[in-house]
Each structure stands twice: as C-alpha cells, then as structure tokens.
Amino acid sequence: MRLRVPVRGPAALKVLAAAGAAAAPVQLVWGDPSEPPRAPLRPPWAPALELESGAVLFSPNAICQFFFLCRGDEPTDLGNQWLEWEATELQPAAAAALYARLVLGRRAPEAVQALREPLAHIEQSLARTGAAFLAGDTPSVADVVVWGTLFPVVQEESSLPGELQALRTWFQNMTLSEACRDAADAVLMPKALLEFKSYLQRQPPPCLAMQRATSNEPEVQPWPQDGPRGAGADSPLPGPASPAGGGRLRAGPDRGRDRSCCGRLGPWCCGAAQALAASEACVSPGAARGLPHTSRTWADPTLLLGGGRVALCACPECPARARLPVEGMRNVLITSALPYVNNVPHLGNIIGCVLSADTFARYCRLRNWNTLYVCGTDEYGTATETKAVEEGLTPQEICDKYNAIHADIYRWFDISFDCFGRTTTPSQTTIAQDIFERLLVRGFLLQDTVEQLQCEGCQRFLADRFVEGTCPFCNYEEARGDQCDKCGKLINAVELKSPQCKLCRGVPVVKPTQHLFLDLPKLEPRLEAWLEQSWATGDWTANARYITRSWIRDGLKPRCITRDLKWGTPVPLDGFRDKVFYVWFDAPIGYLSITANYTEQWERWWKNPQQVELYNFMAKDNVPFHSVIFPCSLLGADDNYTLVNHLIATEYLNYEDGKFSKSRGVGVFGDMAKDTGIPADIWRFYLLYLRPEGQDSAFSWSDLMLKNNSELLNNLGNFINRAGMFVCKFFGGTVPSMVLTPDDKRLLARVTLELRQYHQLLEKVRIRDALRCILSISRHGNQYIQVNEPWKRIKGDEKDRQRAGTVTGVAVNMASLLAVMLQPYMPSVSLAIQGQLRIPPDCFVLSHDFTCTLPAGHRVGTVSPLFQKLEPDRVEALRRRFGGGQPEELAVEPQAKPAPPAPETLVAPTDPQRLQELAQEVARQGNHVRQLKANKAEKAQIEVEVAKLLALKQQLALAEGRSPEVPAPKGKHKK
C-alpha cells in the first residue's frame, strides 16, 4: 500500500497516526504542493491510500479504519458511533476553531471555545464509563481519529479547560504515544501550516451550524480532512449523534456490521476490507497497470513507514477491487496444495506448500509482477467424515473448527495469501459439476462395476480412507485405502492385505458397486503433448518430472472419480446422485472455486493461458494429481483452462530422526510453534534454510540453535546492527558522504553478483539456495567492516575520517539492500530494518543492480538488535518437549551417584498460567542481562540483574515441582 500525503495542512495527521498505531505496512509518499487533486471534487490537501489492487481510498476516516482492520481489530458498535460523531459533530466545530486560530490569529484557548460542546461531550463520556480511552481500555481507531481532529487546534492539554480532567488525561496519553507524536512532528511543521493557512485564507470562512436539519441534499463538510460529501467522505448521521449515551444513534440491521464486505469468505478474503464505503474505491489507472519500477542510482531518499501486504476482500458483492490479470504485465497465479481441513499442519506441511509459495509470491511482488496467491482448506471427502466420527461432530462443524485453526496458524507464520478460502462453497459445486458435464458430453467418462470393501457391521461401502491395512507393494502395515504413506504408491482399497474398517475395526468384505471413471488412456495423447510443451517452457522440479514420467511410462489407466459418501460434491447424473466426487477429482478444482469467491471475474485467471503463468507448490506426494489427473480433467473439459506452467514439488521434511506424529507427540505442529517463544520469522528462516529441494531434510533443534546464533545473530544481524550503529554513533544518525575506492567498487561488484544470482535462483524457484546469497552479502559486509575498522579510523586524521564515512555509508546501504532481499523470507525483520534505517519506499521493488538508497545526508532512525541468542538449555527443553516418547516427568536420567533428597521447599507443580508467567519473566530478565552485557554495563549492575535472573529461575523450578539448581561457583578451584 502507498499512502500519498500532500505536504501542506493537517489533513493527514489522523491517517499517519493510525498507520503508526496499527503498524500498518504502508509506504509514505509526500505529494507536491502543486500537484492537482487525485480525484475530482477532492480538496488538494486530502490524503490518498493506494491499495495494491489499484483501488484508492480518499476518506481519512476510512483509511484509518482500514489500517486497524488490517491489524486484526474488529469494528465495534461504540467505535463506529464515535467515528460517526466525529465526522458529523466534531469536524465542523474543529474547522471553525482551526480557521480562527490560523486565519484570524486567535490563541489556542480562544479557538477552543468553538469546541465547547464537543469537548464537554467527550469529558462526560470518559467520566461516565471510567475507561481510559473512548471505546475501551486500549486505544482504538476512534481515539486516533478524534485526537487527530482535535490536536491541530488544541496541541497541548493546557489549552483545554481545567475542569475537563478526564479529557485532559486522555488527550495527554494520546499525544505522548509514539504514533501520535511522530505524526504530529511529520505533519504540523511550520512550513506546512503556513501553506495551509494560505489555502484557508482563499476560502470562505466555515459556518458552524450547531443544529443541522436533516436533508437529502448532499452536505459539504467544511473540515478539510474529509471534504465534499459523496466523494469518499464519511457518511453523516441524520441529525446529532452522541456515542456512549445521549442523542440519536442510527439503528437498523446493519448497525455494527461491515458496510463494504460480505464477510463470508474467511479472514484473508474479507477481514481486512471491512468498514470501507463503496464510494471509497476509485481505480487508479497507473496502479492497476502496475507501472514498472525505475531503478535508482546512488541518490535521494523519501520517508518510509513500512512494507508488506494486506489482503483485500473481492467477493462479487464487495466494492473493494480484486486483483485481475493486466495485459502487458507478467501475471503470476500461485497456488499451494490445499491442506486437508481435518489435520493440524506440521512444519513439514508448512514448508512443503504454503511457506514456499508465500516466499515466491512475496518475491514476485517485489519484482512488481501482477501476482495472485490463493489457497484454502480441502474440506470434502472421507478424511473429514472420519474426523467427524472421531470427535463426535458433524462434518460441517469439523470443517469450521479446523479451517479457523489453519487460518490462525498461517496468519501467525505471516503467510500473505490474497485469498484463503475453502472448498465447501456453492462455487465449488458449480465449477466441479460443469467440468464433469463437459467431460461427460465429450466422451471422457466411463461407467464400470468395481469391487469395493463393505463393512457389514457399519452397513456401508467403505471409502478409501475408512480402510487401513498392509501395503501390497512395501508391506507397510498402516497403509490407507488410497495411498501408502511409506512408498507413496496409489492403492485400490481391495488390494490391501489384512484390511480393517477404521470405524469399528471389523473385517470388511468385497462387494460390487457402480462408479464413474475418468478415461485417462483416451486423454493420454493430449496430456503428453501438453507436458512436452510445459516442460520445454516451464520450471518443473526434477522430482515432479520424474514422478510424472513414471506414471506415463507405466501407462495410464481409467481413474475412478466417484465415491460412496455423503460429504462431498454431489454427482449430477441419474443413477449416481447418491454418490459424490472423489476428493482428488474435486479438490484441485478448489483453486478455481476459491478464486471465484475472490472475484466473479475468476475466469480471467483460470481461462486465460495466454496471459497467465500458473505456479503450483506442493510436496512430492501430490504431484500425480497435479501433473496427470487434474490436467487431464481440464484438457478433457476443453474450455481454454489455464494449466500449470511451473510445478514446484519439495521432498519431505523429517523431524530429528523420525517423522512428525501428532498422536505420539513427536514434532512441532503449527499451533505449537508460537508457544515456543521463538518468533515466526526465525521459524520461517530455518524452514526455508533447510527446505528439502533436492532430497529429504530433517529438522533439528541443535541445528536451529546453530543457524540462529551463527547465521542470524553473528552474521546477518551483527552486520546490519553494526552498519546502523556506526551511522548513529560516529555520524549523528546521518549517512556520511562516500568517496569510493577501487576496493569499494570491487565490493559493490561482488554484491551485485550475489544480487543477480539471488534473482536467477528465485526466478527458478530455488528458494533455499537464494537465501544463501543474502547470507553471503552480509558475510562480505562483515569482512569489509572488519578489514577497514571504521571505529579506529574515525579517531584519525581527515583522510581516516573520510574513509570511516565511506565504509559506514557503503555498509548501511548494503544493510538497506538486505532489508529488501529479506522481505520474502523474513517479512517482520525486513520491516524492522526498514523502520530503523528509514529506507525509501521505491527501493522495495527489486532491481538487478546494487544501487544507493541511503545517500549522504539521509537520517536513520533508532537502531537496535534484530535477533536474540538461543541458549542450549532452552533448546534442550524444547527438544525434550517435542520429542515424544516417555513423558518428561517419568524419564529416568543416568546419574553418577544417588540423587540427594529433595529439599523441603519442593512443591507440586503450580497451575499452568503461573508457570507461563514465570517462564516469561525469566525470558525477559535473561534478555535484559544479555543486553547489559552487550552494552558493556558496569559489572556491579550486571551482577545485580544476574542475581534477579537466578532467583526467577529458582522460582520457576519450584513452581514446576523440580529442585532448583544451585549455580556452580565461578573461578578457579583449588585441587
């Protein structure tokens, strides 16, 4: 998102404060005072938020709401009432007060007189509720919006009447908050206020009508932040409105509801577009086309608030515009294999599908390619019915429960879906049945009688996943009725040795039943021709090609596409209406239906192979369905479908010396990762570092600790922190001038080579190898600093000081480049670096050359460490926690001599909440001690804090029911 703010006037105050308070990932661009309004009828000082979809929001209040919704704050009735009151009651009074202060020269206390009634209302509401803020105990969008309207007039709480104590306290708390303070510093500069004063002098004075009649005529609002009604301004109430009591409030069925988004399609599709009026979405042609990035030379900076993505609702009924293919641009459509809804994904699932696809999608966006990334939960089929039986729920309840779990996990891992949906939708039924009917008409379906297992105890034919037995190929004893997880071969359930019904553990019998088959042999010539073309022009991983070739080599056989189930897409054919589609015919169609729920123009993505490149991400066990069965379905349907150009398959990620197992407590699953206290970006980094691209790899706790402490802390983090700290410590926070020597130019050349290699690898979706390029650049940077020793040269003569400046300037620009390159891998860390170095926004479209983004004179922000050390004892505790096997409290550890009796203070374990609080206190104190040591604090101060840490650790041990360890004395021991 890009926020354009004219330099004059306080119109952007609330918008900037909201962006900071909500940590919104926006790029801030200061507009030119002479540029025309960005939309008809808009005031020249009105801000504009350009969304990645091409839509533009002009109303400051709507922009503020959007930022808080992106953060995950749900709108409340009380908050909405305050926003409506601010737009209809406070803004007119504030407009008159600001005119009096700037144009008529009134002092602040005199100007505030025009705000008597609104201020009294705020005071009464705060006093009555007893809350610290307008809509509760924490700041909300309502607080930011109301403060942003008041501050240009009031500026200090001393300007407020002394009897309004609750208001003064609230105003002071808001003004002292970092987001509001930074916004005021950026917007209310003397030059801007003078320009805004000049503008107001040319306008008629505002007329403050304390009682406005309800009218159907369009109302022109004199307060400059919102401008003319009907041009994206906040909609007024019909008459006075008083939030939190008193006055008339608009009632009706949509009170408190999102008025721009239907809310049906899940957290990514709809959650971030709530509360935007339909009139806000105005298409910007330049944004829609995705104008190419112009490469920067070693030149000028602009201010940056952040980077990243938000997802937009684009349901057919919603006004927020969906991202669609654009002629002349590179249009990239990305899917990750739909996870089964009934399982909680483990680290292997996450790296195999959604995280790999997310990294590539983020890279595509950095290249300014028109990119759409869709995914969702696969909800139909036997697996869901099985889970429903196990948990005593209906299939729909299971789907709702686990869809929410998946969404929460992927949100925590910062997966930037454009839409995360599900397959249990009307669109899925419509599209799947249409493909089926087209296949039927074209003669690509067969009907046959098959032998199927029937459980006499359950009185039902058993779908594949209701059967377990021994694999006929590798003798694995826990093979499913459709596929063996060990050897990967597809199985017909009747081929299993010693089959058992999963529901009752009875032995099923073989009986005949009628089913429909996809005639793969008849489609094989079309498939082979398409594969030859796709392999010649696309990037398929080696394992994807090998698996597909093995299927073709062995000869294709008709594949059953129906099942005797209730939970699925119904078959629209007489004689089969009691059956549903087999999940592997139905599930890949979910990509299409999820996109159809994202935009009614979904066919522009999925029936447009001339303009769209399709990337499929998956683990290797899903390859046959994406490379053979699904393409055959689309080829047979003969409706100009977009087929996969690049099929990206990983090998398997194992856990330590075995496999992930939720039932045995082995391995880290998505819902557990955040409970480890390790940030999501560290998990992202490590999983991508060992991504199983060419062969299976294994997660290891000791290796995670090693990579965090060596590659992140000592290499990458050390370099970026040193580069920024040198600017702050030696040059007052301003990037020094640079005089490049031949050695510097050789370094720039090496960095450019690494950057180009990074591009080449990511364009081939070699994500793991491209990550090494980032770490190589930081190693070059550390070596460069170490050789040139700027901390010594800064104390030398003029030549040495100039050299220190050059080294520091080059290093901090390398850090700026690393922030951009890191964005696909570690978006939160990238955002932190952006904030610390105040990197210009236009560098966040990657070029192929290393260019100067932080020239001499650029001011950096506050620099702080990016990573923390992982201690061996903490990692060992996590390894034991997720290792499975015998419970930790029952484990027997070898001892050299009998253990001493437990002290009398040993007690039973405390409640889990208290344990968690103590663990957090220990972690905080440990970080504090490490920070003191890093800053070389006084020894006595460090010893005091270490003593506190040891005391906390002993409390934690006692709370866990363990004997507290007595630290061994340091120093030499006499023999």
Secondary structure, DSSP 4 states (H G I P E B T S, - for coil): -EEEEESSSGGGHHHHHHHHHTT---EEEEEPTTSPPSSTT--TT--EEE-TTSEEE--HHHHHHHHHHHHTPPP-HHHHHHHHHIIIIIHHHHHHHHHHHHTS---HHHHGGGGHHHHHHHHHHHHHH--SBTTBSS--HHHHHHHHHHHHHH-SGGGS-TT-HHHHHHHHHHHHSHHHHHHHHHH--HHHHHHHHHHHHTSPPP---SSPPP-SSPPBP-STTT-BTTSSPPPPPSS-B-TTSSB----STTTTS-SS----S-TTTTGGGTT--GGG-EE-HHHHHTPPPPPP-S-----------------TT--SPPP---TTS-EEEEEEPPPBTTS--BHHHHHHTHHHHHHHHHHHHHTT-EEEEEEEEB--SHHHHHHHHHHT--HHHHHHHHHHHHHHHHHHTT---SEEEES-SHHHHHHHHHHHHHHHHTT-EEEEEEEEEEETTTTEEPPGGGEEEE-TTT--TTEESSB-TTT--B--GGG-EEEEETTT----EEEEEEEEEE-HHHHHHHHHHHHHHHHHHS---HHHHHHHHHHHHH----EE-EES-SSSPBP-STT-TT-EE-HHHHTTHHHHHHHHHH-TTTHHHHT-TTTEEEEEEEEGGGHHIIIIIHHHHHHHHTS-PPPPSEEEEE-PEEETTB--BTTTTBS-BHHHHGGGT--HHHHHHHHHHT--SSS-EEE-HHHHHHHIIIIIIIIIIHHHHHHHHHHHHHHTTBPPP----HHHHHHHHHHHHHHHHHHHHHHTT-HHHHHHHHHHHHHHHHHHHHHH-HHHHTTS-HHHHHHHHHHHHHHHHHHHHHHHHHTTT-HHHHHHHHHHHT--GGGSS--SS---SS-TTPBP--------PPPHHHHHHHHHHTB-SS-GGG-----SSPPPPPPTT--PPPPHHHHHHHHHHHHHHHHHHHHHHHTT--HHHHHHHHHHHHHHHHHHHHHTT-PPPPPPPPS----
